[in-house]
Amino acid sequence: MVGGDGLTAAVKKEADAALNAHGLIKVRVFSDDRAAREAMFQTLADELGAAPIQHIGKLLVLWRPMPEREKTVDEDRMPGPRDFKVLKYSKRGGQRPEVKTLRVLGNQRLTSGGQIKRAKPKQISIKKRSQT
């Protein structure tokens, strides 16, 4: 929002941050002077490197392509432990089931019976091995 002070450095900074985060923003201007709003619109577009999309009344729409974010890939990262709640039912029908919390590590899996088993390596087809 551009208030009574006009287009300040703080407004430009916030608009720049919003364009980096979202790409398309709407800016509301509290000014009744249409020529002043159009001047603000062009100033914002030029200084922020954005494309002026639309000017309807007191609403200005700006667009700028979002910068690509770099993902840092950690080679040593392994899957973390997960906690599962398992119900163990009693052999007698009238008792409550026992709730156990089991921690499953990254190389383990939980069977349908509530047992923890170590994950097996994925098998490679014999046909695929002979082609390489």
N, C-alpha and C positions, 0 to 999 in steps of 0.2 A: 504494500500500500504506500502510495506517495501522499503524504499529508500536506499540511499547510506550509511547511518549510520548503516544499518543492523537491527537486531531485538532488538529494544529498549523497555524500560518499557512502554512508551507511546503507542507503537504499540500493545503490549500485552493487555494493558488496553482497547484500542479501540476494539480489536478483541473480548475480553471478553464481552464488552457491546453489540457488534453486535450479538454475539451468544445468549445472553440473550434475545435480541429483536427479532431475526429472526430465530435462530436455525441452518440455513445453510448459510455459508458465503464463498465468494471467496476473496482470498488475492493475489494481484499482487506483485511480487518481481522483483525489478530492479537489477538483478545480473546475470552475464553470467556464473557463476560457478555452474554447476548442483549439485555437491556434497554439496556445501554450501546451495543451495535451499532445498535439501532433509534434511539436518541437521536442517534448520529453520522449515521445515514442521513437523518433528518429535518433535522438541522442543515445537512448538506451541501446537501440539496435546497433549503432555504430561502435560505441565503446565496448559492448560486450561481445561483439562479433556474432550477433544473432540476427535471424531473419524476422522482419516485422510481418506478422501474419494477418492480424485483424485489429481494427480500432472501432469498437462499437460503443458509443456514448462515453462513459468514463472507464471503460474496460479496455486494456491493451493486452494483446496476446503476442508473445515472443517465442521463437523456436530456435534451438541450436542443437546439432547432433551431440549426443552424449559421448564423452570420451570413453574409450575402452578401458575396462579395469583389468589390471594385471593380477592373475591368480598365482600365488606362490605355492609350488608343489613341493611338499616335503617328502623326499625319497624314503626316509626312515620311518614314516608314519605307519602305524599298524592300527587295526580296529581296536577300539577300547572295550573294556568290560561292560556287559549289560546285566541288569538285574531282572529276573523273572520271578513272578509269584506262581507257585505250583500248588494245586489242591491235591492232597492225599486223602482219599476216602477210606473210611474204616470198613472192616469186613462186616461189622455189625451195622445194620441199617439205621439205627436210631441216633447214632452219634454224629456230631458235627465233623466236617472234614477238617483236616489239619492244613494250615497254610504255611508253606515253606518258601523262603526267598533264596533263590539260587543265583549265584554270580557265574555268568558264562563269559569266558575270555574270547578273544578274537579268533583263535584257531579251534574253537569248540562249538558244538551245537547241542540243542536240547531235543531229545526224542519225545515222541508222543506219550511215552510212559513216565516222563519226568526224569530220565537219566541224562547225564551229561556225557557226550562222546566227543572225541577229538575228530575234527574235520579231516576227511581224507583228501589227498591231492586229486585234482581233476584229471580223469583218465583221458588220454589222447587216443584217438582211433588208430588202428593198425593201418588202415588204408591211407590216412593222412601222413603217417610216419614214413611209409614207403615212397610217397611222392616227393618228399623233401630230401 
